Amino acid sequence: MPNQPKERRAIYQERKKQGCCPRCGSKVGKRSKFSYCDDCRKFFRKYSQKNSDYLNETRKERYDQRKDSSQCPRCGKSLGKKYTKTICPACLDKQYSYNYGKKRPKKK
C-alpha cells in the first residue's frame, strides 16, 4: 500500500469503482449494501470495539479522578468548597442549551 494520501485515495476510488473492497481488493457481492468485504468489516468492528473500550476506560478514570478532587468532571475547572453540584455552571449551561435549545433560567 502506498504511503502518500493521494495515491491511497486513488487506489480506494479505483477499487470502489470496480466493485471491490477498497481495503484489500477482494470482490464484494453485487447485492451487498456494504463497500467493504466481510473480513474487512469484521476487522473494523473488532478495532472499533477495542478502541472504544480503551477510550471509555480512560474517560471513566478521568471523570472519577476529577470528581474526587472537587473539579468539574467535564472541563476540569476547580469547583468552590461550598458548591454543591458536580458540574460547573458553564458546563451546566452548555448541557442545558444542548438539551433544550435555549439558555438555562437563572435562579433568583
Biopython code that builds the backbone (N, CA, C, O; Angstrom):
import numpy as np
from Bio.PDB.StructureBuilder import StructureBuilder

atoms = [
    (1, "MET", "N", (0.845, -1.177, 0.000)),
    (1, "MET", "CA", (0.000, 0.000, 0.000)),
    (1, "MET", "C", (0.892, 1.242, 0.000)),
    (1, "MET", "O", (1.828, 1.320, 0.796)),
    (2, "PRO", "N", (0.625, 2.201, -0.865)),
    (2, "PRO", "CA", (1.439, 3.422, -0.938)),
    (2, "PRO", "C", (1.292, 4.277, 0.328)),
    (2, "PRO", "O", (0.283, 4.209, 1.030)),
    (3, "ASN", "N", (2.299, 5.063, 0.591)),
    (3, "ASN", "CA", (2.299, 5.895, 1.795)),
    (3, "ASN", "C", (1.662, 7.261, 1.587)),
    (3, "ASN", "O", (1.213, 7.882, 2.550)),
    (4, "GLN", "N", (1.615, 7.730, 0.373)),
    (4, "GLN", "CA", (1.091, 9.057, 0.102)),
    (4, "GLN", "C", (-0.436, 9.041, 0.090)),
    (4, "GLN", "O", (-1.032, 8.146, -0.509)),
    (5, "PRO", "N", (-1.080, 10.012, 0.737)),
    (5, "PRO", "CA", (-2.545, 10.047, 0.784)),
    (5, "PRO", "C", (-3.198, 10.106, -0.595)),
    (5, "PRO", "O", (-4.236, 9.480, -0.807)),
    (6, "LYS", "N", (-2.616, 10.839, -1.527)),
    (6, "LYS", "CA", (-3.209, 10.953, -2.865)),
    (6, "LYS", "C", (-3.216, 9.598, -3.567)),
    (6, "LYS", "O", (-4.193, 9.236, -4.224)),
    (7, "GLU", "N", (-2.125, 8.856, -3.424)),
    (7, "GLU", "CA", (-2.040, 7.537, -4.055)),
    (7, "GLU", "C", (-3.033, 6.574, -3.407)),
    (7, "GLU", "O", (-3.711, 5.816, -4.102)),
    (8, "ARG", "N", (-3.120, 6.602, -2.078)),
    (8, "ARG", "CA", (-4.068, 5.732, -1.375)),
    (8, "ARG", "C", (-5.492, 6.056, -1.783)),
    (8, "ARG", "O", (-6.302, 5.154, -2.000)),
    (9, "ARG", "N", (-5.797, 7.327, -1.886)),
    (9, "ARG", "CA", (-7.150, 7.748, -2.276)),
    (9, "ARG", "C", (-7.475, 7.289, -3.698)),
    (9, "ARG", "O", (-8.596, 6.862, -3.972)),
    (10, "ALA", "N", (-6.501, 7.376, -4.597)),
    (10, "ALA", "CA", (-6.716, 6.947, -5.977)),
    (10, "ALA", "C", (-6.992, 5.442, -6.036)),
    (10, "ALA", "O", (-7.875, 4.998, -6.771)),
    (11, "ILE", "N", (-6.241, 4.666, -5.267)),
    (11, "ILE", "CA", (-6.462, 3.218, -5.227)),
    (11, "ILE", "C", (-7.831, 2.913, -4.637)),
    (11, "ILE", "O", (-8.550, 2.044, -5.129)),
    (12, "TYR", "N", (-8.187, 3.636, -3.577)),
    (12, "TYR", "CA", (-9.502, 3.464, -2.949)),
    (12, "TYR", "C", (-10.617, 3.703, -3.959)),
    (12, "TYR", "O", (-11.530, 2.885, -4.072)),
    (13, "GLN", "N", (-10.560, 4.815, -4.697)),
    (13, "GLN", "CA", (-11.585, 5.160, -5.681)),
    (13, "GLN", "C", (-11.647, 4.120, -6.809)),
    (13, "GLN", "O", (-12.729, 3.737, -7.254)),
    (14, "GLU", "N", (-10.480, 3.676, -7.257)),
    (14, "GLU", "CA", (-10.428, 2.704, -8.342)),
    (14, "GLU", "C", (-11.055, 1.375, -7.927)),
    (14, "GLU", "O", (-11.851, 0.800, -8.669)),
    (15, "ARG", "N", (-10.694, 0.893, -6.744)),
    (15, "ARG", "CA", (-11.253, -0.373, -6.260)),
    (15, "ARG", "C", (-12.759, -0.276, -6.039)),
    (15, "ARG", "O", (-13.503, -1.209, -6.339)),
    (16, "LYS", "N", (-13.188, 0.840, -5.522)),
    (16, "LYS", "CA", (-14.619, 1.021, -5.261)),
    (16, "LYS", "C", (-15.405, 1.053, -6.569)),
    (16, "LYS", "O", (-16.500, 0.498, -6.653)),
    (17, "LYS", "N", (-14.851, 1.697, -7.580)),
    (17, "LYS", "CA", (-15.499, 1.778, -8.889)),
    (17, "LYS", "C", (-15.613, 0.395, -9.537)),
    (17, "LYS", "O", (-16.580, 0.116, -10.246)),
    (18, "GLN", "N", (-14.625, -0.464, -9.292)),
    (18, "GLN", "CA", (-14.616, -1.815, -9.854)),
    (18, "GLN", "C", (-15.505, -2.780, -9.076)),
    (18, "GLN", "O", (-15.703, -3.916, -9.506)),
    (19, "GLY", "N", (-16.040, -2.347, -7.942)),
    (19, "GLY", "CA", (-16.876, -3.226, -7.130)),
    (19, "GLY", "C", (-16.075, -4.121, -6.204)),
    (19, "GLY", "O", (-16.546, -5.180, -5.790)),
    (20, "CYS", "N", (-14.871, -3.694, -5.883)),
    (20, "CYS", "CA", (-14.006, -4.458, -4.980)),
    (20, "CYS", "C", (-13.966, -3.783, -3.614)),
    (20, "CYS", "O", (-14.374, -2.633, -3.453)),
    (21, "CYS", "N", (-13.473, -4.516, -2.656)),
    (21, "CYS", "CA", (-13.283, -3.961, -1.315)),
    (21, "CYS", "C", (-12.175, -2.909, -1.384)),
    (21, "CYS", "O", (-11.085, -3.217, -1.867)),
    (22, "PRO", "N", (-12.410, -1.688, -0.922)),
    (22, "PRO", "CA", (-11.390, -0.642, -1.006)),
    (22, "PRO", "C", (-10.144, -0.928, -0.172)),
    (22, "PRO", "O", (-9.077, -0.386, -0.459)),
    (23, "ARG", "N", (-10.261, -1.765, 0.845)),
    (23, "ARG", "CA", (-9.128, -2.028, 1.726)),
    (23, "ARG", "C", (-8.227, -3.129, 1.185)),
    (23, "ARG", "O", (-7.014, -2.948, 1.086)),
    (24, "CYS", "N", (-8.821, -4.284, 0.828)),
    (24, "CYS", "CA", (-7.998, -5.437, 0.444)),
    (24, "CYS", "C", (-8.077, -5.769, -1.040)),
    (24, "CYS", "O", (-7.204, -6.472, -1.549)),
    (25, "GLY", "N", (-9.092, -5.289, -1.750)),
    (25, "GLY", "CA", (-9.190, -5.515, -3.181)),
    (25, "GLY", "C", (-9.961, -6.760, -3.584)),
    (25, "GLY", "O", (-10.070, -7.047, -4.776)),
    (26, "SER", "N", (-10.501, -7.509, -2.629)),
    (26, "SER", "CA", (-11.273, -8.700, -2.992)),
    (26, "SER", "C", (-12.661, -8.283, -3.474)),
    (26, "SER", "O", (-13.152, -7.204, -3.142)),
    (27, "LYS", "N", (-13.276, -9.151, -4.255)),
    (27, "LYS", "CA", (-14.596, -8.847, -4.812)),
    (27, "LYS", "C", (-15.657, -8.810, -3.713)),
    (27, "LYS", "O", (-15.641, -9.620, -2.787)),
    (28, "VAL", "N", (-16.570, -7.862, -3.834)),
    (28, "VAL", "CA", (-17.717, -7.749, -2.939)),
    (28, "VAL", "C", (-18.943, -8.103, -3.765)),
    (28, "VAL", "O", (-19.049, -7.709, -4.926)),
    (29, "GLY", "N", (-19.867, -8.843, -3.169)),
    (29, "GLY", "CA", (-21.061, -9.248, -3.897)),
    (29, "GLY", "C", (-21.843, -8.058, -4.418)),
    (29, "GLY", "O", (-21.897, -7.014, -3.768)),
    (30, "LYS", "N", (-22.453, -8.209, -5.597)),
    (30, "LYS", "CA", (-23.190, -7.094, -6.200)),
    (30, "LYS", "C", (-24.406, -6.706, -5.372)),
    (30, "LYS", "O", (-24.809, -5.543, -5.361)),
    (31, "ARG", "N", (-24.986, -7.671, -4.683)),
    (31, "ARG", "CA", (-26.171, -7.391, -3.889)),
    (31, "ARG", "C", (-25.836, -6.861, -2.493)),
    (31, "ARG", "O", (-26.733, -6.467, -1.747)),
    (32, "SER", "N", (-24.580, -6.853, -2.150)),
    (32, "SER", "CA", (-24.161, -6.375, -0.838)),
    (32, "SER", "C", (-24.368, -4.871, -0.741)),
    (32, "SER", "O", (-24.065, -4.132, -1.678)),
    (33, "LYS", "N", (-24.885, -4.421, 0.397)),
    (33, "LYS", "CA", (-25.098, -2.983, 0.583)),
    (33, "LYS", "C", (-23.873, -2.310, 1.191)),
    (33, "LYS", "O", (-23.892, -1.106, 1.446)),
    (34, "PHE", "N", (-22.808, -3.076, 1.427)),
    (34, "PHE", "CA", (-21.596, -2.548, 2.037)),
    (34, "PHE", "C", (-20.487, -2.415, 0.998)),
    (34, "PHE", "O", (-20.451, -3.162, 0.020)),
    (35, "SER", "N", (-19.592, -1.468, 1.213)),
    (35, "SER", "CA", (-18.458, -1.267, 0.322)),
    (35, "SER", "C", (-17.335, -2.248, 0.617)),
    (35, "SER", "O", (-16.611, -2.659, -0.289)),
    (36, "TYR", "N", (-17.189, -2.626, 1.886)),
    (36, "TYR", "CA", (-16.092, -3.484, 2.301)),
    (36, "TYR", "C", (-16.532, -4.942, 2.356)),
    (36, "TYR", "O", (-17.716, -5.229, 2.536)),
    (37, "CYS", "N", (-15.579, -5.867, 2.202)),
    (37, "CYS", "CA", (-15.864, -7.291, 2.284)),
    (37, "CYS", "C", (-16.109, -7.683, 3.744)),
    (37, "CYS", "O", (-15.875, -6.890, 4.656)),
    (38, "ASP", "N", (-16.579, -8.899, 3.949)),
    (38, "ASP", "CA", (-16.913, -9.346, 5.306)),
    (38, "ASP", "C", (-15.700, -9.393, 6.218)),
    (38, "ASP", "O", (-15.796, -9.047, 7.395)),
    (39, "ASP", "N", (-14.558, -9.818, 5.689)),
    (39, "ASP", "CA", (-13.351, -9.890, 6.518)),
    (39, "ASP", "C", (-12.902, -8.506, 6.986)),
    (39, "ASP", "O", (-12.542, -8.327, 8.150)),
    (40, "CYS", "N", (-12.924, -7.539, 6.089)),
    (40, "CYS", "CA", (-12.516, -6.177, 6.452)),
    (40, "CYS", "C", (-13.518, -5.540, 7.416)),
    (40, "CYS", "O", (-13.126, -4.811, 8.327)),
    (41, "ARG", "N", (-14.797, -5.810, 7.217)),
    (41, "ARG", "CA", (-15.805, -5.283, 8.129)),
    (41, "ARG", "C", (-15.622, -5.871, 9.525)),
    (41, "ARG", "O", (-15.792, -5.179, 10.529)),
    (42, "LYS", "N", (-15.274, -7.153, 9.575)),
    (42, "LYS", "CA", (-15.018, -7.810, 10.854)),
    (42, "LYS", "C", (-13.801, -7.170, 11.541)),
    (42, "LYS", "O", (-13.805, -6.945, 12.751)),
    (43, "PHE", "N", (-12.761, -6.883, 10.744)),
    (43, "PHE", "CA", (-11.561, -6.229, 11.272)),
    (43, "PHE", "C", (-11.907, -4.859, 11.850)),
    (43, "PHE", "O", (-11.472, -4.528, 12.952)),
    (44, "PHE", "N", (-12.684, -4.061, 11.119)),
    (44, "PHE", "CA", (-13.046, -2.727, 11.581)),
    (44, "PHE", "C", (-13.900, -2.779, 12.843)),
    (44, "PHE", "O", (-13.728, -1.960, 13.746)),
    (45, "ARG", "N", (-14.824, -3.742, 12.909)),
    (45, "ARG", "CA", (-15.654, -3.890, 14.113)),
    (45, "ARG", "C", (-14.800, -4.212, 15.325)),
    (45, "ARG", "O", (-14.976, -3.628, 16.394)),
    (46, "LYS", "N", (-13.874, -5.144, 15.151)),
    (46, "LYS", "CA", (-13.000, -5.544, 16.251)),
    (46, "LYS", "C", (-12.123, -4.375, 16.689)),
    (46, "LYS", "O", (-11.966, -4.133, 17.886)),
    (47, "TYR", "N", (-11.550, -3.650, 15.729)),
    (47, "TYR", "CA", (-10.699, -2.500, 16.025)),
    (47, "TYR", "C", (-11.493, -1.422, 16.749)),
    (47, "TYR", "O", (-11.024, -0.860, 17.739)),
    (48, "SER", "N", (-12.694, -1.131, 16.258)),
    (48, "SER", "CA", (-13.519, -0.088, 16.870)),
    (48, "SER", "C", (-13.907, -0.462, 18.293)),
    (48, "SER", "O", (-13.885, 0.384, 19.187)),
    (49, "GLN", "N", (-14.259, -1.715, 18.505)),
    (49, "GLN", "CA", (-14.649, -2.163, 19.839)),
    (49, "GLN", "C", (-13.479, -2.039, 20.808)),
    (49, "GLN", "O", (-13.645, -1.560, 21.930)),
    (50, "LYS", "N", (-12.302, -2.468, 20.379)),
    (50, "LYS", "CA", (-11.112, -2.402, 21.223)),
    (50, "LYS", "C", (-10.778, -0.949, 21.546)),
    (50, "LYS", "O", (-10.476, -0.614, 22.691)),
    (51, "ASN", "N", (-10.835, -0.103, 20.542)),
    (51, "ASN", "CA", (-10.509, 1.303, 20.716)),
    (51, "ASN", "C", (-11.531, 1.999, 21.612)),
    (51, "ASN", "O", (-11.147, 2.784, 22.479)),
    (52, "SER", "N", (-12.816, 1.730, 21.426)),
    (52, "SER", "CA", (-13.832, 2.385, 22.237)),
    (52, "SER", "C", (-13.785, 1.900, 23.680)),
    (52, "SER", "O", (-14.051, 2.681, 24.593)),
    (53, "ASP", "N", (-13.454, 0.630, 23.909)),
    (53, "ASP", "CA", (-13.301, 0.136, 25.277)),
    (53, "ASP", "C", (-12.187, 0.881, 25.999)),
    (53, "ASP", "O", (-12.341, 1.266, 27.158)),
    (54, "TYR", "N", (-11.072, 1.083, 25.317)),
    (54, "TYR", "CA", (-9.948, 1.808, 25.898)),
    (54, "TYR", "C", (-10.330, 3.256, 26.205)),
    (54, "TYR", "O", (-10.030, 3.765, 27.285)),
    (55, "LEU", "N", (-10.991, 3.915, 25.257)),
    (55, "LEU", "CA", (-11.379, 5.309, 25.465)),
    (55, "LEU", "C", (-12.382, 5.448, 26.610)),
    (55, "LEU", "O", (-12.273, 6.367, 27.422)),
    (56, "ASN", "N", (-13.354, 4.542, 26.678)),
    (56, "ASN", "CA", (-14.330, 4.599, 27.758)),
    (56, "ASN", "C", (-13.667, 4.406, 29.112)),
    (56, "ASN", "O", (-14.027, 5.062, 30.090)),
    (57, "GLU", "N", (-12.710, 3.515, 29.162)),
    (57, "GLU", "CA", (-11.993, 3.251, 30.406)),
    (57, "GLU", "C", (-11.227, 4.482, 30.876)),
    (57, "GLU", "O", (-11.295, 4.848, 32.049)),
    (58, "THR", "N", (-10.490, 5.128, 29.952)),
    (58, "THR", "CA", (-9.713, 6.308, 30.334)),
    (58, "THR", "C", (-10.626, 7.481, 30.696)),
    (58, "THR", "O", (-10.308, 8.245, 31.608)),
    (59, "ARG", "N", (-11.744, 7.636, 30.002)),
    (59, "ARG", "CA", (-12.679, 8.716, 30.337)),
    (59, "ARG", "C", (-13.280, 8.516, 31.720)),
    (59, "ARG", "O", (-13.438, 9.471, 32.481)),
    (60, "LYS", "N", (-13.614, 7.270, 32.040)),
    (60, "LYS", "CA", (-14.177, 6.961, 33.351)),
    (60, "LYS", "C", (-13.163, 7.250, 34.453)),
    (60, "LYS", "O", (-13.517, 7.812, 35.489)),
    (61, "GLU", "N", (-11.904, 6.870, 34.237)),
    (61, "GLU", "CA", (-10.854, 7.153, 35.216)),
    (61, "GLU", "C", (-10.685, 8.655, 35.424)),
    (61, "GLU", "O", (-10.573, 9.114, 36.561)),
    (62, "ARG", "N", (-10.665, 9.424, 34.336)),
    (62, "ARG", "CA", (-10.500, 10.874, 34.429)),
    (62, "ARG", "C", (-11.694, 11.501, 35.134)),
    (62, "ARG", "O", (-11.525, 12.415, 35.942)),
    (63, "TYR", "N", (-12.903, 11.020, 34.837)),
    (63, "TYR", "CA", (-14.116, 11.526, 35.474)),
    (63, "TYR", "C", (-14.045, 11.302, 36.981)),
    (63, "TYR", "O", (-14.296, 12.220, 37.762)),
    (64, "ASP", "N", (-13.702, 10.085, 37.387)),
    (64, "ASP", "CA", (-13.622, 9.774, 38.825)),
    (64, "ASP", "C", (-12.537, 10.573, 39.524)),
    (64, "ASP", "O", (-12.733, 11.050, 40.642)),
    (65, "GLN", "N", (-11.400, 10.718, 38.872)),
    (65, "GLN", "CA", (-10.282, 11.469, 39.452)),
    (65, "GLN", "C", (-10.654, 12.941, 39.653)),
    (65, "GLN", "O", (-10.368, 13.516, 40.703)),
    (66, "ARG", "N", (-11.285, 13.545, 38.657)),
    (66, "ARG", "CA", (-11.685, 14.949, 38.766)),
    (66, "ARG", "C", (-12.775, 15.138, 39.817)),
    (66, "ARG", "O", (-12.766, 16.118, 40.562)),
    (67, "LYS", "N", (-13.700, 14.205, 39.871)),
    (67, "LYS", "CA", (-14.791, 14.297, 40.836)),
    (67, "LYS", "C", (-14.259, 14.205, 42.258)),
    (67, "LYS", "O", (-14.721, 14.933, 43.137)),
    (68, "ASP", "N", (-13.296, 13.322, 42.499)),
    (68, "ASP", "CA", (-12.709, 13.168, 43.824)),
    (68, "ASP", "C", (-11.916, 14.396, 44.258)),
    (68, "ASP", "O", (-11.860, 14.713, 45.446)),
    (69, "SER", "N", (-11.306, 15.086, 43.303)),
    (69, "SER", "CA", (-10.502, 16.266, 43.637)),
    (69, "SER", "C", (-11.303, 17.563, 43.522)),
    (69, "SER", "O", (-10.719, 18.636, 43.372)),
    (70, "SER", "N", (-12.617, 17.475, 43.589)),
    (70, "SER", "CA", (-13.573, 18.603, 43.514)),
    (70, "SER", "C", (-13.314, 19.507, 42.311)),
    (70, "SER", "O", (-13.209, 20.727, 42.440)),
    (71, "GLN", "N", (-13.215, 18.880, 41.143)),
    (71, "GLN", "CA", (-13.121, 19.596, 39.878)),
    (71, "GLN", "C", (-14.332, 19.220, 39.045)),
    (71, "GLN", "O", (-14.971, 18.196, 39.286)),
    (72, "CYS", "N", (-14.642, 20.052, 38.068)),
    (72, "CYS", "CA", (-15.709, 19.715, 37.141)),
    (72, "CYS", "C", (-15.245, 18.515, 36.311)),
    (72, "CYS", "O", (-14.177, 18.575, 35.701)),
    (73, "PRO", "N", (-16.020, 17.433, 36.276)),
    (73, "PRO", "CA", (-15.589, 16.249, 35.533)),
    (73, "PRO", "C", (-15.475, 16.464, 34.030)),
    (73, "PRO", "O", (-14.787, 15.701, 33.353)),
    (74, "ARG", "N", (-16.128, 17.473, 33.504)),
    (74, "ARG", "CA", (-16.095, 17.704, 32.056)),
    (74, "ARG", "C", (-14.926, 18.563, 31.621)),
    (74, "ARG", "O", (-14.194, 18.198, 30.702)),
    (75, "CYS", "N", (-14.743, 19.713, 32.281)),
    (75, "CYS", "CA", (-13.708, 20.644, 31.822)),
    (75, "CYS", "C", (-12.499, 20.701, 32.746)),
    (75, "CYS", "O", (-11.446, 21.193, 32.342)),
    (76, "GLY", "N", (-12.623, 20.210, 33.974)),
    (76, "GLY", "CA", (-11.505, 20.199, 34.905)),
    (76, "GLY", "C", (-11.363, 21.468, 35.721)),
    (76, "GLY", "O", (-10.400, 21.612, 36.474)),
    (77, "LYS", "N", (-12.307, 22.393, 35.586)),
    (77, "LYS", "CA", (-12.263, 23.634, 36.340)),
    (77, "LYS", "C", (-12.475, 23.335, 37.823)),
    (77, "LYS", "O", (-13.309, 22.502, 38.177)),
    (78, "SER", "N", (-11.727, 24.006, 38.680)),
    (78, "SER", "CA", (-11.850, 23.786, 40.115)),
    (78, "SER", "C", (-13.173, 24.353, 40.621)),
    (78, "SER", "O", (-13.542, 25.479, 40.287)),
    (79, "LEU", "N", (-13.883, 23.566, 41.429)),
    (79, "LEU", "CA", (-15.161, 23.991, 41.995)),
    (79, "LEU", "C", (-14.934, 24.509, 43.407)),
    (79, "LEU", "O", (-14.048, 24.024, 44.112)),
    (80, "GLY", "N", (-15.709, 25.469, 43.817)),
    (80, "GLY", "CA", (-15.581, 26.024, 45.156)),
    (80, "GLY", "C", (-15.965, 25.004, 46.218)),
    (80, "GLY", "O", (-16.621, 24.003, 45.926)),
    (81, "LYS", "N", (-15.546, 25.272, 47.461)),
    (81, "LYS", "CA", (-15.843, 24.337, 48.541)),
    (81, "LYS", "C", (-17.322, 24.300, 48.876)),
    (81, "LYS", "O", (-17.841, 23.263, 49.287)),
    (82, "LYS", "N", (-18.008, 25.429, 48.703)),
    (82, "LYS", "CA", (-19.441, 25.489, 49.020)),
    (82, "LYS", "C", (-20.325, 25.087, 47.846)),
    (82, "LYS", "O", (-21.542, 24.981, 47.995)),
    (83, "TYR", "N", (-19.738, 24.869, 46.710)),
    (83, "TYR", "CA", (-20.502, 24.499, 45.510)),
    (83, "TYR", "C", (-20.990, 23.069, 45.671)),
    (83, "TYR", "O", (-20.190, 22.161, 45.898)),
    (84, "THR", "N", (-22.302, 22.858, 45.555)),
    (84, "THR", "CA", (-22.885, 21.547, 45.854)),
    (84, "THR", "C", (-23.057, 20.656, 44.631)),
    (84, "THR", "O", (-23.155, 19.437, 44.772)),
    (85, "LYS", "N", (-23.095, 21.230, 43.447)),
    (85, "LYS", "CA", (-23.321, 20.424, 42.242)),
    (85, "LYS", "C", (-22.009, 19.803, 41.763)),
    (85, "LYS", "O", (-20.923, 20.251, 42.130)),
    (86, "THR", "N", (-22.132, 18.772, 40.946)),
    (86, "THR", "CA", (-20.959, 18.064, 40.451)),
    (86, "THR", "C", (-20.326, 18.782, 39.265)),
    (86, "THR", "O", (-19.106, 18.767, 39.107)),
    (87, "ILE", "N", (-21.153, 19.413, 38.428)),
    (87, "ILE", "CA", (-20.688, 20.048, 37.193)),
    (87, "ILE", "C", (-20.681, 21.565, 37.373)),
    (87, "ILE", "O", (-21.572, 22.116, 38.019)),
    (88, "CYS", "N", (-19.685, 22.238, 36.809)),
    (88, "CYS", "CA", (-19.558, 23.693, 36.942)),
    (88, "CYS", "C", (-20.701, 24.407, 36.210)),
    (88, "CYS", "O", (-21.330, 23.816, 35.332)),
    (89, "PRO", "N", (-20.978, 25.668, 36.559)),
    (89, "PRO", "CA", (-22.082, 26.406, 35.920)),
    (89, "PRO", "C", (-21.939, 26.547, 34.401)),
    (89, "PRO", "O", (-22.936, 26.487, 33.681)),
    (90, "ALA", "N", (-20.722, 26.733, 33.913)),
    (90, "ALA", "CA", (-20.530, 26.884, 32.462)),
    (90, "ALA", "C", (-20.914, 25.592, 31.731)),
    (90, "ALA", "O", (-21.569, 25.639, 30.690)),
    (91, "CYS", "N", (-20.509, 24.449, 32.271)),
    (91, "CYS", "CA", (-20.848, 23.169, 31.643)),
    (91, "CYS", "C", (-22.339, 22.874, 31.788)),
    (91, "CYS", "O", (-22.939, 22.270, 30.898)),
    (92, "LEU", "N", (-22.940, 23.291, 32.897)),
    (92, "LEU", "CA", (-24.383, 23.121, 33.063)),
    (92, "LEU", "C", (-25.147, 23.926, 32.016)),
    (92, "LEU", "O", (-26.136, 23.451, 31.458)),
    (93, "ASP", "N", (-24.680, 25.154, 31.753)),
    (93, "ASP", "CA", (-25.313, 25.984, 30.733)),
    (93, "ASP", "C", (-25.209, 25.334, 29.351)),
    (93, "ASP", "O", (-26.173, 25.311, 28.586)),
    (94, "LYS", "N", (-24.017, 24.805, 29.048)),
    (94, "LYS", "CA", (-23.832, 24.133, 27.759)),
    (94, "LYS", "C", (-24.764, 22.931, 27.633)),
    (94, "LYS", "O", (-25.395, 22.723, 26.596)),
    (95, "GLN", "N", (-24.839, 22.144, 28.706)),
    (95, "GLN", "CA", (-25.688, 20.957, 28.684)),
    (95, "GLN", "C", (-27.153, 21.332, 28.535)),
    (95, "GLN", "O", (-27.884, 20.690, 27.781)),
    (96, "TYR", "N", (-27.590, 22.366, 29.247)),
    (96, "TYR", "CA", (-28.986, 22.801, 29.169)),
    (96, "TYR", "C", (-29.323, 23.296, 27.769)),
    (96, "TYR", "O", (-30.371, 22.954, 27.222)),
    (97, "SER", "N", (-28.434, 24.102, 27.189)),
    (97, "SER", "CA", (-28.711, 24.627, 25.846)),
    (97, "SER", "C", (-28.693, 23.513, 24.804)),
    (97, "SER", "O", (-29.440, 23.566, 23.827)),
    (98, "TYR", "N", (-27.847, 22.506, 25.004)),
    (98, "TYR", "CA", (-27.820, 21.368, 24.086)),
    (98, "TYR", "C", (-29.125, 20.579, 24.192)),
    (98, "TYR", "O", (-29.698, 20.190, 23.173)),
    (99, "ASN", "N", (-29.594, 20.343, 25.407)),
    (99, "ASN", "CA", (-30.795, 19.537, 25.613)),
    (99, "ASN", "C", (-32.078, 20.271, 25.231)),
    (99, "ASN", "O", (-32.983, 19.679, 24.644)),
    (100, "TYR", "N", (-32.154, 21.546, 25.560)),
    (100, "TYR", "CA", (-33.411, 22.274, 25.383)),
    (100, "TYR", "C", (-33.362, 23.362, 24.324)),
    (100, "TYR", "O", (-34.406, 23.907, 23.965)),
    (101, "GLY", "N", (-32.198, 23.693, 23.817)),
    (101, "GLY", "CA", (-32.072, 24.665, 22.745)),
    (101, "GLY", "C", (-32.230, 26.110, 23.200)),
    (101, "GLY", "O", (-32.474, 26.998, 22.384)),
    (102, "LYS", "N", (-32.093, 26.341, 24.484)),
    (102, "LYS", "CA", (-32.195, 27.714, 24.983)),
    (102, "LYS", "C", (-31.329, 27.839, 26.231)),
    (102, "LYS", "O", (-30.796, 26.849, 26.732)),
    (103, "LYS", "N", (-31.194, 29.072, 26.727)),
    (103, "LYS", "CA", (-30.365, 29.306, 27.909)),
    (103, "LYS", "C", (-31.050, 28.810, 29.165)),
    (103, "LYS", "O", (-32.278, 28.779, 29.254)),
    (104, "ARG", "N", (-30.247, 28.428, 30.121)),
    (104, "ARG", "CA", (-30.757, 27.947, 31.401)),
    (104, "ARG", "C", (-31.285, 29.130, 32.204)),
    (104, "ARG", "O", (-30.618, 30.159, 32.305)),
    (105, "PRO", "N", (-32.484, 28.988, 32.777)),
    (105, "PRO", "CA", (-33.026, 30.097, 33.576)),
    (105, "PRO", "C", (-32.206, 30.309, 34.838)),
    (105, "PRO", "O", (-31.784, 29.350, 35.483)),
    (106, "LYS", "N", (-31.989, 31.548, 35.179)),
    (106, "LYS", "CA", (-31.218, 31.894, 36.377)),
    (106, "LYS", "C", (-32.135, 31.896, 37.590)),
    (106, "LYS", "O", (-33.267, 32.374, 37.525)),
    (107, "LYS", "N", (-31.636, 31.355, 38.702)),
    (107, "LYS", "CA", (-32.394, 31.381, 39.960)),
    (107, "LYS", "C", (-32.227, 32.732, 40.611)),
    (107, "LYS", "O", (-31.173, 33.360, 40.511)),
    (108, "LYS", "N", (-33.288, 33.179, 41.285)),
    (108, "LYS", "CA", (-33.249, 34.498, 41.931)),
    (108, "LYS", "C", (-32.730, 34.401, 43.334)),
    (108, "LYS", "O", (-32.629, 35.414, 44.027)),
]
sb = StructureBuilder()
sb.init_structure("model")
sb.init_model(0)
sb.init_chain("A")
sb.init_seg("    ")
for serial, (resi, resn, name, xyz) in enumerate(atoms, 1):
    if name == "N":
        sb.init_residue(resn, " ", resi, " ")
    sb.init_atom(name, np.array(xyz, "f"), 0.0, 1.0, " ", f" {name:<3s}", serial, name[0])
structure = sb.get_structure()
